[in-house]
Amino acid sequence: MSERARVSSAHISPSAHYTGYVWYRHQLAEPAFVTAFGRLVHGLLAPIAWGARVGFGLDIEHILLQRHLQIDAQLTAAIEQGGVRQVVEIACGLSPRGRRFSARYPQLQYLEADLPAMAARKRLLLHGEGWLDGRHQVKAVDILAERGGKSLAALFAGLDHREPILVITEGLVNYFELPLIEAFWTRLAEQLAAFPQATYLTELYPDLREHPRYRQLRWGVDLVGRLTRGSYPLHYRNGEEIVAGFKRCGFRQVEVFDPSAQAAALGLQPARTPGLVRVIQASL
Ligand SMILES: C[S@@+](CC[C@H](N)C(=O)[O-])C[C@H]1O[C@@H](n2cnc3c(N)ncnc32)[C@H](O)[C@@H]1O
């Protein structure tokens, strides 16, 4: 892995404080998930978010909720209809999903993972509230590590390979250039092949050049890139390219969901513009 990729990876972590505060604001998280930094950044970005909403019809928090709630819906179905009892959430940041689902489903094994500093912070947070136990744990991982203690192989080594597995990444993949992230997906598919049944959920912001707000979107993602001192590349042009990309990485079945098409089912207001985010469900 290049030094540049390693450095930009570390710069992504602060964004987890912002999204953590957004989940709290929308009653998806307990107050313990709020950090002073998250509250501060949310306040500083509020005028920009307001301008994007009023001026361009782009509601940043609505887009975040679309991805979060669509992933929740797919996870719920996998547990309730697919019998999944083992979940790994990579790049968990300060997301409350592990807490919410562990509390709701006592049969679930939920492993959260992130870069070492963020993982330590999350462990402290959950432990401090008495929410960690044998079923709900936090470990360190670096999706760019090809070997060693922080690699995917090390993270998956402790799991039950006789049970189906579901892996989530949220708010992660668009921070990396496509070759880097496809290499991660390929390593992930290799790990998942050792389980009797495996599903991966993630979200993507495709390069929708025909979208009526494309120019504003480009401006927004350039801003996210500058704030995280990296870039925010948009991957694939459409659903067909997404399916082909995941199949190249070793996934056999790929479904692409547009959360804006199911706003009511997700408990959201109808979107004012066509959807920008897609949730991908890929299985082996
Ligand atoms: C935008 S935050 C998203 C956090 C959470 N999933 C959410 O939606 O609220 C991105 C997360 O990716 C993590 N991250 C960045 N680079 C990573 C890497 N190389 N390996 C694992 N996690 C990484 C960051 O530490 C951060 O927690």
The ligand as a Gaussian input file, in Angstrom:
#p B3LYP/6-31G(d) Opt

LIG

0 1
 C      -17.308000       8.437000       7.090000
 S      -16.765000       7.398000       8.378000
 C      -18.137000       6.286000       8.417000
 C      -18.365000       5.703000       9.772000
 C      -19.645000       4.880000       9.914000
 N      -19.624000       3.715000       9.056000
 C      -20.852000       5.723000       9.622000
 O      -21.472000       5.547000       8.555000
 O      -21.189000       6.569000      10.455000
 C      -15.469000       6.451000       7.650000
 C      -14.841000       5.411000       8.573000
 O      -13.904000       4.650000       7.799000
 C      -12.818000       4.333000       8.631000
 N      -11.656000       3.991000       7.788000
 C      -10.921000       4.810000       7.006000
 N       -9.923000       4.147000       6.402000
 C      -10.041000       2.845000       6.804000
 C       -9.295000       1.676000       6.535000
 N       -8.220000       1.721000       5.732000
 N       -9.658000       0.523000       7.110000
 C      -10.739000       0.491000       7.947000
 N      -11.499000       1.564000       8.239000
 C      -11.143000       2.742000       7.677000
 C      -12.610000       5.616000       9.420000
 O      -11.804000       5.425000      10.557000
 C      -14.042000       6.005000       9.723000
 O      -14.481000       5.462000      10.937000

